[in-house]
Amino acid sequence: MKTNCSRIQNLLAFVLLSLLLVCYTGCKKELLIPTTEEGSKMINNDQLQKLYYQNKIDKKLAGKLNGQVEISWLPDWSQVKTITRDSIIYSYVPLEGILKKDGLSTKAQLLNNKQFLIIRDGKVFMKATYIPELVAGAKPSIKTFSLNAFSGVLLLDNLVTGEKRKFSYKKGLDITYKGETNKLLGDKRSNTGIKTMAWERQCEWRYACTFYTYCGPNAVIYLDESGGCQPPRWTVEDLYGNGSCSDNSWYLSFSEPFESCEYVYVQDPPPLPGDGGTGSGGVEPDALTEDNIENALIEETPQDTIKNFNKYLDCFNDGKTAQEYKLTLYVDQPVNGTNKQSTLVGAVPANGNLVLVIAGQKFDVGHAFVGFTKINTDGSSVRQVVGFYPRPSNILPGVIRPGVLEDNSGHAYDVSYTINVNNIEFTSALAQAKGDFQYGQYNIFNYNCTDAALKWMNAGGAGLDDVSRGVFKNTPGDLGQALRSKSGAVTTGGSAVGGKGPCN
């Protein structure tokens, strides 16, 4: 009997111990290998690296070329930090900037920015750039800064989808959509009856520009996300406090567009008073209204749209030393010498201009475009002539469409205006054109060919003002007349010189 009891006690102890081990193992597994909402599990460092190369993320972080300099970003896999939030696993991998010039690779100091590769659930790869807020007048630091209670800007580049977004932080809190407009909403909504539907999310594309410089053994990378694409005003000697540099210049490596959004309150327009008058039955070319235009059809003589703008940009990397750079704004007015915003035509002209078809009538609205010219010390030159258009469509009506770039070599113009620019200004103007090639949305009211041409020119330092009138932010007719009063403008007209076209 005693033997049987001992056996039973031993059996019970074994069963209890087994249950405890199962419970402990299960609890430990749940703690160390959390499951996400998608059902994925914590991925170790080796698996992350394998996924990194399988998805060819290394190719997307390398090969940023500017002349003879390459900037690449290399993950430091020894410093991976993992954070789990809302059952989603984020892996943060610090990125080191490497500058390669003349076959020599140099690890760069990061001036006022930190770079990370963020991997979400082992599936989504993002390049994150943190840029801290600077006290007015303060000099940025090449030393590291803390991301605890971070105040500044996060630029997030989804390396899988290509989506680029900009976020704002204040003391560790995301305030991207919680600025002054939301304070107004919170303070006044209950008292004034403001409805949330009166708030609109408005977005614009801002450019983050990467600059680099060398000073002795030191290489520095700096980012400007203000949209102005401006290099720092400090030299490397200023930052390091000593040493002597043969070249203190900052060079623009590349620029990338990021979507920046905010919420703004939009009031309803006042009601129309009405005057009892009667219409004339026709549309006045120089008094086109929003009602006229929003249901219009777009017609244009079919042109060859630029399929790969990078091939046009490659032509400027001809291996030759530049002597000077020029930007030329060309304007083809609907009626030469007047500010008329459109003119009636019997058929779509063969000049490549956009034509609006309103109630069966055709209106030529003119065109504005830009010439980019690099002149080399050996007397040779490279030129591209480019304009912004709505994407052609034989199906969709309307005047808001995805934008495209077209080669405007030989396009007629009535007035032109040329400025001399430096390398950074020239590259900034090209970057704006490239941004419109990639992401531009054509809107005849406020981002048409004239708006795009002005944006490109002003990125190069032209300092040209908008010429708003009626329902348009800018038109070729209005801008052309404004240019005629500027010193140096050419008003004799002609045809734009031919561009180089794509280079292999």
VOGU-3710 file (C-alpha; in Angstrom, 3 decimals, decimal comma):
1> mktncsriqn> 0,000/0,000/0,000  2,792/2,390/0,931  4,566/1,526/-2,318  1,436/2,268/-4,352  0,979/5,635/-2,594  4,584/6,540/-3,340  4,087/5,646/-6,973  0,920/7,750/-7,155  2,674/10,681/-5,455  5,601/10,425/-7,873
11> llafvllsll> 3,212/10,277/-10,836  1,287/13,330/-9,620  4,546/15,200/-9,053  5,711/14,322/-12,569  2,394/15,480/-14,104  2,479/18,721/-12,072  6,096/19,375/-13,069  5,232/18,726/-16,724  2,328/21,182/-16,543  4,564/23,803/-14,955
21> lvcytgckke> 7,184/23,315/-17,674  4,551/23,618/-20,416  3,153/26,762/-18,810  6,603/28,274/-18,317  7,710/27,429/-21,848  4,484/28,800/-23,340  4,678/31,992/-21,296  8,347/32,450/-22,118  7,665/31,863/-25,823  4,846/34,412/-25,785
31> lliptteegs> 7,133/36,951/-24,121  10,127/36,489/-26,411  8,325/35,864/-29,703  5,318/38,206/-29,789  2,899/37,710/-32,658  1,789/40,718/-34,681  -1,690/41,395/-35,990  -0,565/39,943/-39,325  0,633/36,813/-37,563  4,352/37,406/-38,064
41> kminndqlqk> 6,922/36,719/-35,359  9,925/38,514/-33,992  12,716/38,318/-36,562  16,311/38,019/-35,470  19,224/40,010/-36,828  20,340/37,379/-39,326  16,829/37,099/-40,745  16,582/40,884/-41,058  19,802/41,003/-43,045  18,627/38,163/-45,277
51> lyyqnkidkk> 15,344/39,977/-46,007  17,280/43,206/-46,576  19,288/41,651/-49,403  16,416/39,544/-50,772  14,359/42,722/-51,245  17,402/44,494/-52,777  17,151/47,323/-50,271  20,929/47,720/-50,459  20,521/48,838/-54,084  18,023/51,501/-53,027
61> lagklngqve> 20,412/52,949/-50,441  23,382/53,132/-52,782  24,428/54,730/-56,005  23,313/58,308/-55,449  25,596/59,982/-57,960  26,582/63,575/-58,466  29,397/63,915/-60,935  32,206/61,737/-59,621  30,879/61,404/-56,065  28,739/58,558/-54,767
71> iswlpdwsqv> 26,836/58,646/-51,488  25,741/55,331/-50,014  24,041/54,411/-46,759  25,248/51,272/-44,965  23,280/49,661/-42,104  25,132/49,084/-38,832  23,677/45,671/-37,998  25,531/45,571/-34,673  23,355/48,405/-33,313  19,836/47,147/-34,123
81> ktitrdsiiy> 17,148/48,296/-31,677  13,696/46,690/-31,634  10,481/48,277/-30,357  7,030/46,643/-30,285  4,000/48,919/-30,345  0,374/47,912/-30,934  1,588/44,393/-31,781  3,752/45,773/-34,602  7,499/45,187/-34,460  9,825/48,004/-35,533
91> syvplegilk> 13,534/47,347/-35,998  15,771/50,444/-36,070  19,112/50,029/-37,833  21,491/53,057/-37,781  22,749/54,096/-41,220  26,273/55,301/-41,885  26,922/57,687/-44,757  29,785/56,745/-47,055  31,223/59,208/-49,572  33,161/57,691/-52,451
101> kdglstkaql> 35,315/59,955/-54,609  38,163/59,040/-56,936  37,913/55,440/-55,741  38,388/56,416/-52,083  35,577/55,745/-49,590  35,243/57,941/-46,509  32,829/57,566/-43,601  30,986/60,867/-43,288  29,969/62,827/-40,231  26,246/63,656/-40,264
111> lnnkqfliir> 25,593/67,356/-39,688  22,358/67,958/-37,804  20,668/64,718/-38,875  20,387/61,043/-37,980  19,604/58,282/-40,445  17,955/54,922/-39,756  16,695/51,970/-41,716  13,346/51,092/-40,105  11,962/47,617/-40,772  8,321/47,039/-39,837
121> dgkvfmkaty> 7,338/43,440/-39,175  10,175/42,303/-41,421  8,137/43,370/-44,465  8,221/47,131/-44,904  11,582/48,888/-45,281  11,784/52,637/-44,667  14,641/55,141/-44,646  14,137/57,586/-41,771  15,930/60,920/-41,439  15,599/62,841/-38,161
131> ipelvagakp> 16,472/66,559/-38,346  16,348/68,380/-34,986  14,871/71,818/-34,522  17,550/74,507/-34,225  17,437/77,459/-31,887  17,467/80,662/-33,948  21,058/81,624/-34,742  22,490/78,401/-33,328  25,127/76,460/-35,227  24,235/72,845/-36,107
141> siktfslnaf> 26,304/70,133/-34,497  28,248/67,299/-36,056  27,967/65,559/-32,710  25,182/63,115/-31,990  21,883/64,319/-30,539  19,248/62,513/-28,498  15,937/61,346/-29,912  14,382/61,366/-26,455  11,702/64,094/-26,382  12,690/64,851/-29,986
151> sgvllldnlv> 11,648/68,176/-31,529  12,128/68,538/-35,252  11,279/66,819/-38,512  11,155/63,174/-39,600  11,493/62,438/-43,320  10,197/58,930/-44,002  10,932/57,253/-47,332  9,146/53,945/-47,961  11,744/52,001/-49,939  9,138/49,499/-51,140
161> tgekrkfsyk> 6,274/51,732/-52,357  8,254/54,935/-52,959  5,910/56,972/-50,726  7,706/59,891/-49,069  6,200/61,703/-46,072  7,263/64,459/-43,714  6,310/64,462/-40,009  6,776/67,142/-37,350  7,588/66,435/-33,693  7,538/68,567/-30,556
171> kglditykge> 9,047/67,139/-27,376  8,496/63,597/-28,573  4,910/64,104/-29,783  3,795/63,885/-33,399  2,272/67,297/-34,190  2,031/66,850/-37,951  -1,718/67,497/-37,899  -1,904/69,193/-34,506  -0,649/72,690/-35,162  -2,356/76,025/-34,753
181> tnkllgdkrs> -5,268/74,993/-36,936  -6,153/72,141/-34,609  -5,855/74,483/-31,621  -8,442/76,668/-33,292  -10,647/73,659/-33,861  -10,324/72,554/-30,248  -10,848/76,017/-28,786  -13,747/77,202/-30,884  -15,663/74,274/-32,293  -18,139/74,023/-29,416
191> ntgiktmawe> -18,728/77,783/-29,240  -18,964/78,811/-32,878  -20,426/75,740/-34,495  -17,406/75,060/-36,729  -17,837/71,635/-38,288  -14,941/69,248/-38,876  -16,009/68,977/-42,514  -14,884/72,607/-42,902  -11,303/71,502/-42,268  -9,354/70,305/-45,266
201> rqcewryact> -6,142/68,325/-45,435  -3,843/70,255/-47,739  -0,557/68,807/-48,915  2,403/70,064/-50,869  5,663/68,559/-52,021  8,733/69,919/-50,249  12,259/69,001/-51,224  14,913/67,590/-48,917  18,339/68,354/-50,352  21,515/66,494/-49,433
211> fytycgpnav> 24,806/68,397/-49,484  28,323/67,086/-48,917  31,754/68,588/-48,360  35,330/67,458/-47,738  37,877/69,064/-45,450  41,151/67,227/-45,075  40,257/63,796/-43,708  36,755/64,933/-42,766  33,658/64,375/-44,883  30,308/65,837/-43,829
221> iyldesggcq> 26,736/65,251/-45,034  24,067/67,910/-44,425  20,324/67,903/-45,179  18,082/70,911/-45,789  14,363/70,120/-45,583  13,047/73,690/-45,697  12,149/73,373/-49,368  14,591/76,079/-50,432  17,464/73,676/-51,098  20,029/75,913/-49,399
231> pprwtvedly> 23,503/74,742/-48,288  24,614/75,541/-44,728  26,248/78,910/-44,183  28,953/77,322/-42,025  32,182/75,938/-43,444  33,676/72,700/-42,218  36,389/74,720/-40,486  33,652/76,567/-38,585  32,183/73,262/-37,455  35,422/71,578/-36,435
241> gngscsdnsw> 36,998/74,728/-35,039  40,418/74,158/-36,569  42,254/72,832/-39,570  42,748/74,207/-43,010  40,734/73,272/-46,097  41,639/73,826/-49,703  37,942/73,661/-50,586  35,245/74,771/-48,144  32,424/74,468/-50,677  29,223/72,520/-50,135
251> ylsfsepfes> 28,001/70,481/-53,097  24,434/69,405/-53,786  24,340/65,636/-54,179  20,638/65,036/-54,809  17,192/66,191/-53,736  14,102/64,170/-52,905  10,459/65,314/-52,666  8,507/64,603/-49,471  4,781/65,167/-48,994  4,098/67,739/-46,268
261> ceyvyvqdpp> 0,484/68,049/-45,065  -1,534/70,195/-42,698  -5,176/70,849/-41,896  -6,564/74,288/-42,707  -10,007/75,752/-42,161  -11,708/76,756/-45,398  -14,653/79,142/-45,206  -17,614/78,912/-47,546  -17,744/81,654/-50,193  -20,436/84,345/-49,861
271> plpgdggtgs> -23,593/83,832/-51,933  -23,705/85,427/-55,375  -25,744/88,658/-55,271  -27,240/88,266/-58,766  -27,814/91,288/-60,983  -30,693/90,222/-63,149  -28,608/90,491/-66,295  -28,628/88,085/-69,180  -25,705/86,267/-70,705  -24,375/86,933/-74,154
281> ggvepdalte> -24,606/83,278/-75,169  -20,866/82,999/-75,831  -17,664/82,654/-73,785  -15,331/85,644/-73,544  -11,723/84,468/-74,131  -10,249/86,836/-71,555  -12,926/86,294/-68,930  -13,000/82,526/-68,517  -14,749/81,548/-65,304  -14,350/78,525/-63,071
291> dnienaliee> -17,722/77,241/-64,299  -16,490/77,562/-67,904  -13,298/75,686/-67,235  -14,056/72,931/-64,741  -16,150/70,983/-67,274  -13,922/71,776/-70,248  -12,145/69,228/-72,386  -8,401/69,431/-72,983  -7,019/69,035/-76,476  -3,483/69,381/-77,717
301> tpqdtiknfn> -1,432/68,327/-80,678  -0,005/64,936/-79,615  3,576/65,360/-78,451  6,119/62,788/-77,321  6,054/62,788/-73,543  9,343/62,212/-71,759  9,403/58,598/-70,591  12,606/58,736/-68,531  13,698/62,180/-67,343  16,851/60,728/-65,785
311> kyldcfndgk> 18,162/60,137/-69,320  17,732/63,846/-70,006  19,563/64,691/-66,779  22,392/62,278/-67,599  23,380/64,468/-70,541  24,665/67,119/-68,134  27,112/64,585/-66,651  29,318/64,826/-69,743  32,608/64,648/-67,834  33,489/68,207/-68,849
321> taqeykltly> 34,205/71,214/-66,654  31,377/73,736/-66,625  32,134/77,383/-67,258  28,605/78,659/-66,626  24,981/77,620/-66,313  21,868/79,344/-67,656  18,119/79,049/-67,130  15,784/80,488/-69,762  12,056/81,045/-69,290  10,158/80,969/-72,599
331> vdqpvngtnk> 6,563/82,245/-72,901  4,255/81,674/-75,870  1,380/84,122/-75,290  -2,110/83,403/-76,660  -2,000/86,861/-78,268  1,517/88,226/-78,731  2,125/91,444/-76,826  -1,037/91,299/-74,692  -2,005/89,732/-71,379  -5,028/87,934/-72,839
341> qstlvgavpa> -5,407/84,588/-71,088  -6,719/82,733/-74,153  -7,737/83,225/-77,757  -10,383/81,569/-79,918  -9,017/79,209/-82,564  -10,756/77,275/-85,293  -8,785/74,069/-84,730  -6,162/72,675/-82,391  -2,929/74,418/-83,452  0,179/72,438/-84,295
351> ngnlvlviag> 2,312/74,396/-81,819  2,025/72,020/-78,888  -0,075/74,460/-76,854  -2,925/73,266/-74,696  -6,431/74,035/-75,973  -9,590/74,158/-73,875  -12,830/73,075/-75,532  -15,733/74,901/-73,874  -19,270/74,572/-75,231  -17,852/73,613/-78,614
361> qkfdvghafv> -15,458/76,575/-78,755  -11,680/76,081/-78,763  -9,397/78,331/-76,708  -5,605/78,400/-77,092  -4,221/79,277/-73,631  -0,554/79,568/-74,640  2,432/77,877/-73,035  5,451/78,524/-70,802  8,539/76,307/-70,594  12,185/76,338/-69,502
371> gftkintdgs> 15,563/75,836/-71,138  18,404/74,394/-69,026  21,898/75,083/-70,421  25,365/74,020/-69,271  28,270/75,721/-71,083  31,674/74,010/-70,793  35,137/75,538/-70,741  35,964/73,881/-74,086  33,132/75,787/-75,773  30,715/72,855/-75,970
381> svrqvvgfyp> 27,297/72,998/-74,332  24,431/70,777/-73,220  20,856/72,019/-73,368  17,436/70,597/-72,514  14,134/72,402/-73,179  11,217/71,112/-71,118  7,568/71,978/-70,426  4,853/70,705/-68,067  1,559/69,333/-69,435  -1,480/67,320/-68,322
391> rpsnilpgvi> -1,252/63,649/-69,186  -2,994/63,125/-72,552  -6,339/61,334/-72,400  -9,014/60,721/-75,022  -11,420/59,480/-72,368  -11,262/61,684/-69,280  -12,622/65,233/-69,381  -11,535/67,835/-66,861  -8,591/70,120/-66,259  -6,931/68,397/-63,281
401> rpgvlednsg> -4,780/65,416/-64,258  -1,461/63,740/-63,554  1,301/65,843/-65,052  3,905/64,900/-67,636  7,006/66,556/-69,081  7,475/67,091/-72,805  10,504/68,050/-74,843  9,804/71,587/-76,105  12,765/71,858/-78,470  11,870/74,252/-81,275
411> haydvsytin> 8,662/75,448/-79,595  7,678/78,991/-80,607  7,804/81,778/-78,021  7,001/85,493/-77,867  9,170/86,579/-74,945  12,071/84,989/-73,039  14,108/85,757/-69,949  17,528/84,242/-69,142  19,495/84,212/-65,887  23,003/82,990/-65,083
421> vnnieftsal> 23,126/80,557/-62,171  25,681/78,522/-60,272  25,918/74,735/-60,027  23,712/74,437/-56,934  20,999/76,708/-58,358  21,061/74,844/-61,669  20,779/71,478/-59,927  17,972/72,780/-57,695  15,979/73,875/-60,744  16,473/70,471/-62,374
431> aqakgdfqyg> 15,413/68,787/-59,129  12,112/70,674/-59,181  11,510/69,603/-62,778  12,315/66,010/-61,852  9,866/66,232/-58,955  7,115/67,270/-61,358  8,082/64,403/-63,677  7,659/61,966/-60,790  4,798/63,440/-58,780  3,421/66,568/-60,489
441> qynifnynct> -0,349/67,055/-60,657  -1,507/69,379/-63,422  -4,231/71,821/-62,355  -5,056/74,533/-64,857  -6,155/76,914/-62,093  -3,082/76,853/-59,861  -0,443/74,476/-61,234  -0,335/74,692/-64,988  2,645/74,965/-67,340  3,308/78,564/-66,220
451> daalkwmnag> 3,229/77,719/-62,505  5,659/74,847/-63,066  8,024/76,975/-65,172  8,044/79,708/-62,503  8,729/77,133/-59,798  11,709/75,711/-61,686  13,122/79,167/-62,419  12,688/80,370/-58,837  14,410/77,241/-57,523  17,384/78,564/-59,483
461> gaglddvsrg> 17,119/81,976/-57,836  15,127/83,913/-60,471  12,930/85,611/-57,859  9,952/85,973/-60,221  6,539/86,850/-58,770  3,189/85,228/-59,500  0,924/87,223/-61,824  -2,505/86,167/-60,566  -5,661/87,346/-62,333  -9,198/86,029/-62,394
471> vfkntpgdlg> -9,426/82,318/-61,651  -5,783/81,614/-62,547  -2,699/81,780/-60,363  -0,578/82,322/-63,491  -1,068/82,268/-67,266  1,303/82,633/-70,233  -0,477/85,836/-71,261  -0,093/87,567/-67,893  3,434/86,304/-67,229  4,591/87,242/-70,715
481> qalrsksgav> 3,491/90,843/-70,222  5,159/91,010/-66,803  8,438/89,705/-68,277  8,457/92,376/-70,987  9,098/95,020/-68,325  12,135/93,205/-66,897  15,638/94,255/-67,830  17,264/91,669/-70,077  14,027/90,174/-71,414  14,010/89,297/-75,124
491> ttggsavggk> 10,739/90,401/-76,734  11,441/89,675/-80,397  10,248/86,084/-80,102  11,329/83,096/-82,148  11,710/79,347/-81,678  13,465/77,760/-78,720  16,782/76,146/-79,576  16,860/72,378/-79,754  17,595/70,303/-76,688  19,961/67,350/-76,447
501> gpcn> 17,194/64,870/-75,720  17,780/61,584/-73,852  21,286/60,223/-73,287  22,057/56,557/-72,665
//
